[in-house]
Amino acid sequence: MKKLLIIGYVWVEKTTGAGNRMLQLIELFLEDDYQIIFASPAQKTENSLDLTSLGVKEVSIELNSASFDDFISSLQPSVVLFDRFMMEEQFGWRIAKYTPKAIRILDTEDLHFLRKVRHKQLKKGESFSNEALLQSDEAKREVAAILRCDLSLIISSYEMKLLQEVFSVDKKILYHLPFLLDKIGDTIISNWKPFEEREHFVFIGNFFHAPNVDAALQLKLIWKYIKSQLPNAEMHIYGAYTTQQIQELHKPKERFLIKGFAKDAIEVVEKARVVLAPLRFGAGIKGKLTEAMICGTPSITTSIGAEGMHADLLWNGFIKDDWNTFADSASELYTNKSIWKQAQQNGKQIINELYDKEKLSTPFVHCITQIVTNLDKHRTQNFLGRMLQHQTLQATKYMSKWIEEKNKN
């Protein structure tokens, strides 16, 4: 049986976009008859899912420990999937040494360096620039991990273009694989609540994630423009790991409500009339916005929010970067049924054309098969990757060995 080892940065949670993404990949590989082992050095949380219920074996592993060498030597997986580049840095050289024939795949989730550089530039009041990316140490680390792997999964079309055009990464080792979602058919549409039965605005996001914290703070500023135009509407903020900073935004008299953790995000979003997501920095594609489309709930977001998500298709609402026009668009979308209905249909088209898992899964599985069949040739053509395996990984290897010895004392 084909074996897939997933090395998780964290244990899978359904409260995060990254968690839902991982569940989609797990389902895809299960359907292709892989035996899956999910291993992580992280601690579980109360929101961690029980993957054994899906038929996935769970294993706790240690950083900087020879115990992993014994584990991987015994397991001998055919494919290893690194959940974010930090896991490739930690375990990549061990995989290369003890299971050299295993295909190494990096699921980037999003480009971490892109999100971090944007955040730094925002805090400095600087305009975003590719030059800043090229000077970033985070970019050097993450692109090096991409080069060392046989294939990297890139979730956003914008990030695919960025890696090829700005960082000159060979397309042969990149694969554009967005969220894998069910098509929106007549049955789903028939269950959508109509315009008249929906009320209020909603934002939902994990508050461990800095862009979500910032978005909630921006919503507080934007809300003062919206609430005067819509005296009966409320702003509902949902999310796991709510911080004190977010809790202090709770102002019932202003109809700005911090609701905390949502046990069922879909239920929350499908009751709302409009999703608001004023994201000022970030990367990847946003689960909160595809979730809105699935629920038939129009949204307003920023250029960063919608980046790489809709190709040349019309957005399911509005894309606005100025907070005054953002607020005006929120009022218009909330009150104008015909614009709202059209936005809803736009969302359906985006999901069905760009995120259809049936259409996306088969070519991806074929790509993996092709790499398996031609692995030596595939690696020979990736000269930069082989060079980094020869040089850079030696440095990470000996740093890891040093930590391992230090931990014994």
MILO-280324 format. One record per residue (C-alpha): residue in one letter; x, y, z; residue number from 1. Coordinates in steps of 0.5 Angstrom, whole numbers, plus 500, padded with zeros to 3 digits. Each point is the difference from the previous one (the first is absolute). Example, Ala and Ser with C-alpha at 12.3 -4.5 7.8 and 13.67 -1.06 7.14 Angstrom:
2
  type    x    y    z  seq
     A  525  491  516    1
     S  502  507  498    2
***
This chain:
409
  type    x    y    z  seq
     M  500  500  500    1
     K  502  507  498    2
     K  502  504  507    3
     L  500  507  501    4
     L  503  503  506    5
     I  498  507  502    6
     I  504  504  504    7
     G  496  505  503    8
     Y  502  507  503    9
     V  494  500  505   10
     W  494  494  501   11
     V  494  501  495   12
     E  495  505  503   13
     K  494  502  496   14
     T  500  507  503   15
     T  505  502  495   16
     G  501  501  492   17
     A  506  496  501   18
     G  496  494  503   19
     N  495  500  495   20
     R  505  500  495   21
     M  504  494  503   22
     L  493  496  501   23
     Q  499  501  492   24
     L  507  497  499   25
     I  499  494  504   26
     E  493  499  497   27
     L  504  500  493   28
     F  505  495  502   29
     L  495  495  503   30
     E  496  500  494   31
     D  506  498  496   32
     D  501  494  505   33
     Y  506  503  504   34
     Q  501  498  507   35
     I  501  506  504   36
     I  505  502  506   37
     F  499  507  503   38
     A  506  501  505   39
     S  501  507  503   40
     P  505  502  506   41
     A  494  505  502   42
     Q  496  500  506   43
     K  493  498  499   44
     T  494  505  502   45
     E  493  500  502   46
     N  498  501  492   47
     S  505  495  497   48
     L  496  495  496   49
     D  501  492  501   50
     L  502  498  494   51
     T  500  493  501   52
     S  493  500  499   53
     L  501  501  493   54
     G  505  494  500   55
     V  506  505  501   56
     K  506  497  505   57
     E  502  506  504   58
     V  507  500  503   59
     S  504  505  504   60
     I  507  501  498   61
     E  506  504  503   62
     L  504  506  497   63
     N  507  499  500   64
     S  500  493  502   65
     A  503  493  497   66
     S  493  497  502   67
     F  498  503  494   68
     D  505  496  496   69
     D  498  493  502   70
     F  493  502  499   71
     I  500  502  493   72
     S  505  495  498   73
     S  495  495  503   74
     L  494  503  496   75
     Q  503  501  493   76
     P  495  504  498   77
     S  499  501  492   78
     V  498  508  501   79
     V  501  505  505   80
     L  496  506  501   81
     F  503  506  504   82
     D  495  504  503   83
     R  503  507  499   84
     F  508  501  499   85
     M  502  500  507   86
     M  499  493  500   87
     E  504  499  494   88
     E  505  504  503   89
     Q  500  495  506   90
     F  499  493  497   91
     G  502  501  493   92
     W  507  498  501   93
     R  498  494  504   94
     I  495  498  494   95
     A  505  501  495   96
     K  505  495  504   97
     Y  496  495  502   98
     T  494  499  495   99
     P  504  503  494  100
     K  494  497  495  101
     A  495  503  503  102
     I  497  506  496  103
     R  500  507  505  104
     I  494  504  499  105
     L  500  507  503  106
     D  493  503  502  107
     T  501  507  501  108
     E  493  502  502  109
     D  502  507  498  110
     L  506  503  499  111
     H  502  502  507  112
     F  506  505  498  113
     L  495  504  496  114
     R  495  501  506  115
     K  506  502  505  116
     V  503  505  495  117
     R  493  503  499  118
     H  499  500  507  119
     K  507  504  501  120
     Q  499  505  495  121
     L  493  501  502  122
     K  502  502  507  123
     K  506  504  497  124
     G  495  504  496  125
     E  503  497  493  126
     S  497  498  494  127
     F  501  493  498  128
     S  506  498  495  129
     N  503  494  497  130
     E  507  503  502  131
     A  498  499  508  132
     L  498  493  498  133
     L  507  499  497  134
     Q  504  502  506  135
     S  495  496  505  136
     D  504  495  504  137
     E  493  496  500  138
     A  500  500  493  139
     K  507  497  499  140
     R  498  495  505  141
     E  493  498  497  142
     V  502  500  493  143
     A  506  496  502  144
     A  495  495  503  145
     I  496  500  493  146
     L  506  499  496  147
     R  503  494  504  148
     C  493  496  499  149
     D  498  496  494  150
     L  493  504  500  151
     S  497  506  504  152
     L  493  501  500  153
     I  498  508  499  154
     I  493  502  502  155
     S  499  506  497  156
     S  501  502  492  157
     Y  503  507  502  158
     E  506  496  504  159
     M  501  495  494  160
     K  501  506  496  161
     L  505  504  506  162
     L  504  493  501  163
     Q  501  500  492  164
     E  501  507  498  165
     V  503  503  506  166
     F  504  494  503  167
     S  501  496  494  168
     V  498  494  502  169
     D  499  494  495  170
     K  493  499  499  171
     K  501  492  500  172
     I  501  500  507  173
     L  494  504  501  174
     Y  493  498  500  175
     H  494  505  501  176
     L  495  496  504  177
     P  495  505  504  178
     F  494  497  504  179
     L  497  494  498  180
     L  492  501  501  181
     D  494  497  498  182
     K  496  504  494  183
     I  494  504  502  184
     G  494  496  497  185
     D  492  501  500  186
     T  500  497  507  187
     I  505  504  504  188
     I  496  506  497  189
     S  493  498  502  190
     N  503  500  507  191
     W  503  507  500  192
     K  496  505  504  193
     P  496  505  496  194
     F  502  508  500  195
     E  495  501  505  196
     E  501  495  505  197
     R  507  502  501  198
     E  503  506  504  199
     H  506  503  503  200
     F  507  500  498  201
     V  505  495  502  202
     F  508  499  500  203
     I  503  493  502  204
     G  507  499  501  205
     N  505  496  505  206
     F  504  505  504  207
     F  506  497  500  208
     H  501  503  493  209
     A  502  507  500  210
     P  497  502  494  211
     N  493  498  503  212
     V  502  504  507  213
     D  501  506  495  214
     A  494  499  496  215
     A  496  500  506  216
     L  503  507  503  217
     Q  499  503  493  218
     L  492  498  500  219
     K  500  504  507  220
     L  502  506  496  221
     I  495  498  494  222
     W  494  499  504  223
     K  499  507  502  224
     Y  499  502  493  225
     I  495  494  499  226
     K  496  500  506  227
     S  498  507  499  228
     Q  497  498  493  229
     L  497  493  503  230
     P  497  501  506  231
     N  497  493  501  232
     A  506  496  498  233
     E  506  497  504  234
     M  507  498  499  235
     H  501  493  503  236
     I  508  498  501  237
     Y  501  493  501  238
     G  507  496  501  239
     A  504  495  504  240
     Y  505  502  504  241
     T  497  507  502  242
     T  505  505  503  243
     Q  499  505  505  244
     Q  501  505  495  245
     I  494  497  496  246
     Q  496  499  506  247
     E  501  508  502  248
     L  496  502  493  249
     H  494  497  502  250
     K  495  506  501  251
     P  493  497  500  252
     K  497  508  500  253
     E  504  501  493  254
     R  497  493  497  255
     F  507  498  500  256
     L  500  493  503  257
     I  506  495  501  258
     K  497  493  500  259
     G  506  496  501  260
     F  501  493  498  261
     A  495  497  495  262
     K  498  493  500  263
     D  497  500  493  264
     A  503  505  496  265
     I  496  498  494  266
     E  493  501  504  267
     V  503  507  502  268
     V  502  502  493  269
     E  493  498  497  270
     K  496  504  505  271
     A  504  506  498  272
     R  498  505  495  273
     V  507  502  498  274
     V  507  498  502  275
     L  505  506  501  276
     A  508  498  500  277
     P  504  507  500  278
     L  507  496  499  279
     R  506  505  500  280
     F  505  494  499  281
     G  500  493  499  282
     A  502  495  495  283
     G  497  494  497  284
     I  492  499  499  285
     K  495  501  505  286
     G  496  495  503  287
     K  495  505  503  288
     L  498  502  493  289
     T  499  494  496  290
     E  496  498  506  291
     A  496  506  499  292
     M  499  498  493  293
     I  498  493  502  294
     C  495  503  505  295
     G  497  504  494  296
     T  502  506  505  297
     P  503  506  496  298
     S  506  503  502  299
     I  504  507  500  300
     T  508  499  501  301
     T  506  504  498  302
     S  505  498  494  303
     I  504  496  504  304
     G  494  496  503  305
     A  498  499  493  306
     E  507  499  497  307
     G  501  493  496  308
     M  493  498  501  309
     H  496  502  495  310
     A  504  500  493  311
     D  496  505  495  312
     L  493  498  503  313
     L  496  505  504  314
     W  500  500  507  315
     N  494  498  505  316
     G  500  507  502  317
     F  505  506  500  318
     I  507  501  501  319
     K  502  506  503  320
     D  506  503  503  321
     D  498  507  503  322
     W  496  499  506  323
     N  495  505  498  324
     T  498  497  494  325
     F  500  493  503  326
     A  495  503  505  327
     D  495  502  495  328
     S  501  494  496  329
     A  498  496  506  330
     S  494  504  501  331
     E  498  499  492  332
     L  501  493  500  333
     Y  496  499  507  334
     T  494  504  497  335
     N  500  499  493  336
     K  497  493  498  337
     S  501  500  493  338
     I  508  501  501  339
     W  500  495  506  340
     K  497  495  495  341
     Q  505  501  495  342
     A  506  500  505  343
     Q  497  493  502  344
     Q  500  497  493  345
     N  507  503  499  346
     G  503  496  506  347
     K  496  494  497  348
     Q  504  501  494  349
     I  507  501  503  350
     I  499  493  504  351
     N  498  496  494  352
     E  505  502  495  353
     L  506  501  505  354
     Y  499  496  506  355
     D  497  493  497  356
     K  503  495  504  357
     E  498  495  494  358
     K  503  504  495  359
     L  507  501  504  360
     S  501  493  503  361
     T  501  496  494  362
     P  506  504  497  363
     F  503  501  507  364
     V  500  493  501  365
     H  503  499  493  366
     C  506  505  501  367
     I  502  496  506  368
     T  500  493  496  369
     Q  504  503  495  370
     I  505  503  505  371
     V  500  493  503  372
     T  501  497  493  373
     N  506  505  498  374
     L  503  502  507  375
     D  507  499  498  376
     K  499  505  494  377
     H  496  504  504  378
     R  505  501  505  379
     T  506  501  495  380
     Q  496  506  497  381
     N  499  503  507  382
     F  508  502  500  383
     L  499  506  505  384
     G  496  495  505  385
     R  506  495  499  386
     M  505  505  502  387
     L  496  502  506  388
     Q  499  493  502  389
     H  508  500  500  390
     Q  501  506  503  391
     T  495  504  504  392
     L  497  493  503  393
     Q  507  498  503  394
     A  499  507  504  395
     T  493  498  503  396
     K  503  493  501  397
     Y  505  502  504  398
     M  497  505  504  399
     S  494  495  501  400
     K  506  495  502  401
     W  503  505  505  402
     I  493  501  503  403
     E  499  493  501  404
     E  506  499  504  405
     K  499  506  504  406
     N  493  497  502  407
     K  504  494  503  408
     N  504  504  505  409
***
